[in-house]
Amino acid sequence: QVQLVESGGGLVQPGGSLRLSCVASGLTFRYYAMSWYRQAPGKERELVAEISAANGDSTNYADSVKGRFTISRDNAKNTVYLQMSSLKPEDTAVYYCKSSRLFLADYWGRGTQVTVSS
């Protein structure tokens, strides 16, 4: 019954911007910390950004995206966003949304493809 649906992926040129969205249903959204992961071909899935539950007062970013990406949440819309700017070819990956709550199982979306290429 829990569903996470990502959108906003696509093809973008180096230096461009893109905003990903993840809409959650079937859970009490504000109780869950939310995060974005990505997985490039031949590489392990890695944490990109995370935001705390409730008002999202705390965020954390991978060193590789710090200063370029911004995670945010809108509890009224049950949505978490990832604003990406100054995109690089190495940002190319499938991006996944994850919801987390202490002591409970995580939920994952199916992913959205981001390709940065000229």
C-alpha distance (Angstrom), angle and dihedral (degrees) to the residues before:
residue distance angle dihedral
Q1 . . .
V2 3.80 . .
Q3 3.77 111.8 .
L4 3.79 132.6 -179.1
V5 3.79 117.2 -171.4
E6 3.79 121.8 -170.5
S7 3.78 124.4 -159.3
G8 3.79 140.3 165.4
G9 3.77 100.7 69.0
G10 3.76 122.8 133.6
L11 3.79 146.2 113.9
V12 3.79 118.5 -42.6
Q13 3.80 134.7 167.8
P14 3.80 122.2 -113.7
G15 3.78 109.8 -82.8
G16 3.77 92.1 27.1
S17 3.78 131.3 119.5
L18 3.76 135.8 -122.3
R19 3.79 135.9 175.8
L20 3.77 121.9 -146.2
S21 3.80 123.2 -159.6
C22 3.78 131.6 -161.5
V23 3.80 119.8 -166.9
A24 3.80 117.2 -161.8
S25 3.79 128.1 -157.6
G26 3.79 135.5 173.5
L27 3.80 95.5 41.0
T28 3.78 139.8 75.7
F29 3.75 94.2 -99.2
R30 3.80 100.2 -158.8
Y31 3.83 91.6 58.7
Y32 3.79 92.3 62.7
A33 3.74 131.8 81.1
M34 3.79 109.3 -138.6
S35 3.76 130.9 -149.1
W36 3.77 144.4 174.9
Y37 3.79 123.6 -133.7
R38 3.76 130.8 -179.6
Q39 3.77 136.3 -159.4
A40 3.77 125.5 -162.4
P41 3.82 123.0 -165.5
G42 3.79 111.0 -75.8
K43 3.79 93.7 8.1
E44 3.79 136.3 100.5
R45 3.76 120.4 -103.2
E46 3.79 108.1 -94.7
L47 3.77 135.8 -163.9
V48 3.80 112.4 -108.7
A49 3.80 104.0 174.9
E50 3.78 140.3 -18.7
I51 3.77 136.7 -166.1
S52 3.78 129.8 -160.9
A53 3.79 125.9 -112.5
A54 3.80 124.5 -94.8
N55 3.80 110.5 18.5
G56 3.79 95.1 2.3
D57 3.78 94.4 -123.0
S58 3.79 93.3 156.7
T59 3.81 127.1 57.8
N60 3.78 135.7 175.4
Y61 3.81 131.1 -165.8
A62 3.74 138.5 -167.7
D63 3.79 111.9 -107.7
S64 3.79 90.2 -118.6
V65 3.82 93.2 62.6
K66 3.80 101.9 30.7
G67 3.79 110.7 129.4
R68 3.80 92.9 15.6
F69 3.81 104.4 61.1
T70 3.80 129.4 52.8
I71 3.79 126.2 -165.9
S72 3.79 120.3 -157.7
R73 3.79 139.4 162.6
D74 3.78 137.1 -144.7
N75 3.79 108.9 -160.9
A76 3.81 92.7 -172.2
K77 3.81 88.2 62.1
N78 3.82 97.2 35.6
T79 3.78 86.8 -125.9
V80 3.78 137.5 133.5
Y81 3.80 120.9 -163.5
L82 3.76 136.7 -157.7
Q83 3.79 113.6 -158.6
M84 3.79 109.4 -162.4
S85 3.79 124.3 -168.3
S86 3.80 136.6 169.0
L87 3.77 87.9 29.5
K88 3.78 119.8 -160.5
P89 3.81 131.3 -159.9
E90 3.81 88.8 -110.3
D91 3.81 88.3 63.7
T92 3.80 88.1 70.3
A93 3.80 108.0 119.6
V94 3.76 145.7 105.8
Y95 3.79 107.2 -79.1
Y96 3.80 119.3 -146.2
C97 3.78 131.6 -164.8
K98 3.81 119.3 -141.6
S99 3.79 133.5 -171.6
S100 3.80 120.2 -155.3
R101 3.78 135.5 -170.7
L102 3.77 125.8 176.2
F103 3.83 113.6 -93.7
L104 3.81 92.6 1.6
A105 3.78 132.8 98.1
D106 3.77 119.4 -89.0
Y107 3.78 121.7 -118.8
W108 3.79 124.8 -142.7
G109 3.76 135.3 -161.4
R110 3.78 122.5 -135.5
G111 3.79 94.3 -108.5
T112 3.78 138.6 -118.0
Q113 3.80 125.8 -120.8
V114 3.80 119.9 -118.8
T115 3.79 116.8 -171.5
V116 3.80 121.4 -175.5
S117 3.78 110.4 -167.8
S118 3.77 142.3 131.8
